[in-house]
Amino acid sequence: MPFKIIKNHTFILSFDKSFIKLYNTTHKVVFIIKYSGFLDFLFKMSAFTRFLENSIISEDGVTLRQFYILDIVNKANSVELTELHSILKVEKSTTTRLIAPLLNMELIKKEKSTKNQRSFIISLTEKGKELHNTTSECINEFITELTSEHNIDSSDFFRLAETVVKEVEKKECCK
């Protein structure tokens, strides 16, 4: 693979013949991985994601994917159902299936849009806000423990994850 550098405002990601290197803005190496170990890295990240999916299930039975929906709605205060399809990158029927349990548990509410009568708006109920806050605190505690145990700055951890996700989304081979 030819040498390639990708820059954003917080990290520099470089690819050469054998390594992927991530530098912070002061050019300190933050992360290095051999290409031969990259699949192992991806597999471990996949296993980590499955661990989170199985571990971060609230007492109410909300899955990580459903919590992600609650998080999206919480950040925006309310979301049009068509916008949610786009954010989740799934079909309308899948979104409908994902939000049904959240509606049944009264964590979200679905109302007709005042702007477009054919559109629906999703927003959190008080119960949904409480569950979101409690689960967010739990996730933040987990990330704090993880990063402090390995002497990693949590903001670097999140920027690294964001950088990797953005680069993977750009690649045709990874879609």
Contacts in CASP RR format, 6 or more apart in sequence:
PFRMAT RR
TARGET T0000
AUTHOR 0000-0000-0000
METHOD contacts of the structure
MODEL  1
MPFKIIKNHTFILSFDKSFIKLYNTTHKVVFIIKYSGFLDFLFKMSAFTR
FLENSIISEDGVTLRQFYILDIVNKANSVELTELHSILKVEKSTTTRLIA
PLLNMELIKKEKSTKNQRSFIISLTEKGKELHNTTSECINEFITELTSEH
NIDSSDFFRLAETVVKEVEKKECCK
1 15 0 8 1.000
1 16 0 8 1.000
1 17 0 8 1.000
1 35 0 8 1.000
3 14 0 8 1.000
3 15 0 8 1.000
3 16 0 8 1.000
3 17 0 8 1.000
4 14 0 8 1.000
4 15 0 8 1.000
5 12 0 8 1.000
5 13 0 8 1.000
5 14 0 8 1.000
5 15 0 8 1.000
6 12 0 8 1.000
6 13 0 8 1.000
6 14 0 8 1.000
6 163 0 8 1.000
6 167 0 8 1.000
7 13 0 8 1.000
8 163 0 8 1.000
8 166 0 8 1.000
9 25 0 8 1.000
10 24 0 8 1.000
10 25 0 8 1.000
10 159 0 8 1.000
10 163 0 8 1.000
11 22 0 8 1.000
11 23 0 8 1.000
11 24 0 8 1.000
11 25 0 8 1.000
11 30 0 8 1.000
11 159 0 8 1.000
11 160 0 8 1.000
11 163 0 8 1.000
12 22 0 8 1.000
12 23 0 8 1.000
12 24 0 8 1.000
12 25 0 8 1.000
12 27 0 8 1.000
13 20 0 8 1.000
13 21 0 8 1.000
13 22 0 8 1.000
13 23 0 8 1.000
13 163 0 8 1.000
13 167 0 8 1.000
14 20 0 8 1.000
14 21 0 8 1.000
14 22 0 8 1.000
14 23 0 8 1.000
18 34 0 8 1.000
18 35 0 8 1.000
18 36 0 8 1.000
19 32 0 8 1.000
19 33 0 8 1.000
19 34 0 8 1.000
19 35 0 8 1.000
20 31 0 8 1.000
20 32 0 8 1.000
20 33 0 8 1.000
20 35 0 8 1.000
20 38 0 8 1.000
21 29 0 8 1.000
21 31 0 8 1.000
21 32 0 8 1.000
22 29 0 8 1.000
22 30 0 8 1.000
22 31 0 8 1.000
22 32 0 8 1.000
22 160 0 8 1.000
22 163 0 8 1.000
23 29 0 8 1.000
23 30 0 8 1.000
24 30 0 8 1.000
24 156 0 8 1.000
30 156 0 8 1.000
30 160 0 8 1.000
31 160 0 8 1.000
33 41 0 8 1.000
52 64 0 8 1.000
53 63 0 8 1.000
53 64 0 8 1.000
53 65 0 8 1.000
56 64 0 8 1.000
56 67 0 8 1.000
56 135 0 8 1.000
56 138 0 8 1.000
56 139 0 8 1.000
57 63 0 8 1.000
57 64 0 8 1.000
58 67 0 8 1.000
58 131 0 8 1.000
58 134 0 8 1.000
58 135 0 8 1.000
60 105 0 8 1.000
60 107 0 8 1.000
60 131 0 8 1.000
62 70 0 8 1.000
62 101 0 8 1.000
62 102 0 8 1.000
62 105 0 8 1.000
62 107 0 8 1.000
62 131 0 8 1.000
62 135 0 8 1.000
65 98 0 8 1.000
66 98 0 8 1.000
66 101 0 8 1.000
66 102 0 8 1.000
67 132 0 8 1.000
67 135 0 8 1.000
68 88 0 8 1.000
69 84 0 8 1.000
69 88 0 8 1.000
69 98 0 8 1.000
69 99 0 8 1.000
69 102 0 8 1.000
69 108 0 8 1.000
70 102 0 8 1.000
70 107 0 8 1.000
70 108 0 8 1.000
70 124 0 8 1.000
70 128 0 8 1.000
70 131 0 8 1.000
70 132 0 8 1.000
70 135 0 8 1.000
71 132 0 8 1.000
71 136 0 8 1.000
72 79 0 8 1.000
72 84 0 8 1.000
72 87 0 8 1.000
73 79 0 8 1.000
73 84 0 8 1.000
73 108 0 8 1.000
73 122 0 8 1.000
73 123 0 8 1.000
73 124 0 8 1.000
74 124 0 8 1.000
74 129 0 8 1.000
74 132 0 8 1.000
77 123 0 8 1.000
78 121 0 8 1.000
78 122 0 8 1.000
78 123 0 8 1.000
79 87 0 8 1.000
79 121 0 8 1.000
79 122 0 8 1.000
79 123 0 8 1.000
80 113 0 8 1.000
80 119 0 8 1.000
80 120 0 8 1.000
80 121 0 8 1.000
80 122 0 8 1.000
81 92 0 8 1.000
81 95 0 8 1.000
81 99 0 8 1.000
81 110 0 8 1.000
81 119 0 8 1.000
81 120 0 8 1.000
81 121 0 8 1.000
81 122 0 8 1.000
82 92 0 8 1.000
82 119 0 8 1.000
84 95 0 8 1.000
84 99 0 8 1.000
84 122 0 8 1.000
85 91 0 8 1.000
85 92 0 8 1.000
85 95 0 8 1.000
88 94 0 8 1.000
88 95 0 8 1.000
88 98 0 8 1.000
90 98 0 8 1.000
99 108 0 8 1.000
99 110 0 8 1.000
99 122 0 8 1.000
102 108 0 8 1.000
103 109 0 8 1.000
103 110 0 8 1.000
105 127 0 8 1.000
106 125 0 8 1.000
106 127 0 8 1.000
106 128 0 8 1.000
107 124 0 8 1.000
107 125 0 8 1.000
107 127 0 8 1.000
107 128 0 8 1.000
107 131 0 8 1.000
108 122 0 8 1.000
108 123 0 8 1.000
108 124 0 8 1.000
108 125 0 8 1.000
108 128 0 8 1.000
109 122 0 8 1.000
109 123 0 8 1.000
109 124 0 8 1.000
109 125 0 8 1.000
110 120 0 8 1.000
110 121 0 8 1.000
110 122 0 8 1.000
111 120 0 8 1.000
111 121 0 8 1.000
111 123 0 8 1.000
112 119 0 8 1.000
112 120 0 8 1.000
112 121 0 8 1.000
113 119 0 8 1.000
113 120 0 8 1.000
113 121 0 8 1.000
124 132 0 8 1.000
143 154 0 8 1.000
143 157 0 8 1.000
144 154 0 8 1.000
146 152 0 8 1.000
146 157 0 8 1.000
147 153 0 8 1.000
147 154 0 8 1.000
147 157 0 8 1.000
168 174 0 8 1.000
169 175 0 8 1.000
END
